[in-house]
């Protein structure tokens, strides 16, 4: 037995013992390094497990308070903030972005709506102009550059994962409407009131708790990798390389990149924090007497808004609601190339295979974080096995349709 598997700690309701078994197998059979999983059912914790090593260089163990970079789960954190503001009537989904951000109305972008941005249909999946080193650490410079961009496709006609840009597009709307940065709004009006351990822009005081990320090379069998090899000048190259160093492995574990408010790929959280953050949205928009949105706000978070068999950037089938990832891809495409959650579920996977989501039909909120990254852009066998076990424990019988159903 892997020594890490024998050190799993925490609590697990008897109904979810299969989740605990899979969590243990991740260490025994799937090369897990350090990780945590948390599940809330109807707002109440039913799974809260952790184990392994947080810092391989020193052997520091993963403990109940460990946090780690969760990268693109920041997109879901930011989308939650957006929907809070939409529900308050401060942002209109059908309004042009330029109504709030006049500088955005250049190079054919004057009619792009908030909803078009949030559904990855704006045609702005990357910065086409070359970003300087550490360019995404300077919010104002990044936003000015984004405002000058010209859409790659006609906005609203198709979709492609806005992997590096969507958080900045939404984050600037949040700043213009509230006067607060996205990280501040998240802490002061969402995660803070919920007491959810989730951050965009990590305070220095939290640094001692951070787990060290270990990077695995990209999956050479992915459709996106094949496209990059076949077409070196393809614009998707910029999704990976034109990030000012954000994707550089040398920067992954630096204080500067954890401190930066990067609402596209800069999330830091614990599994418990993600489960708590999504908890209101697995119910009616409220938990423990704290209401974040009215029940009428939930359909826009949950219902698919854009989908295709070939995302123009990821080169895989993807489906998005307004700001969130839904189930997408197929198991037969292999680990890292799919996300299989419930039909009503919405959230976001993070680089390497972490995930946070809410499912109002199943009444669960879910967080899985780890520090050994897998390849691909979706879930690998570690995260997917935990999701599968959770749905089976709740009486779901099949994921053959591409999502879990009863």
Secondary structure, 3 states (H helix, E strand, C coil): CCCCHHHCEEEECHHHHHHHHHHHHHHHHCCCCEEEEEEEECCEEEEEEEEEEEECCCCEECCCCCEEEEECHHHHHHHHHHHHHHHCCCCCCCCEHHHCCHHHCCCCCCCCEHHHHHCCCCCCCCCCCCCCCCHHHCHHHHHHHHHHCCCCCCCCCCCCCCCCCHHHHHHHHHHHHHCCCHHHHHHHHHHHHHCCCEEECCCHHHHHHECCCECCCCCCCCHHHHHHHHCCCCCHHHHHHCCCCCCCHHHCCCHHHHHCCCCCCCEEECHHHHHHHHHHHHCCCEECCEECCCHHHHHHHHCCCEEECCCCCCCCCEEECCCCECCECCHHHCCCCCECCECCEEEEEECCCEEEEEECCCCEEEEEEECECCCCCCCCHHHHHHHHHHHHHCCCCECCCCCEEC
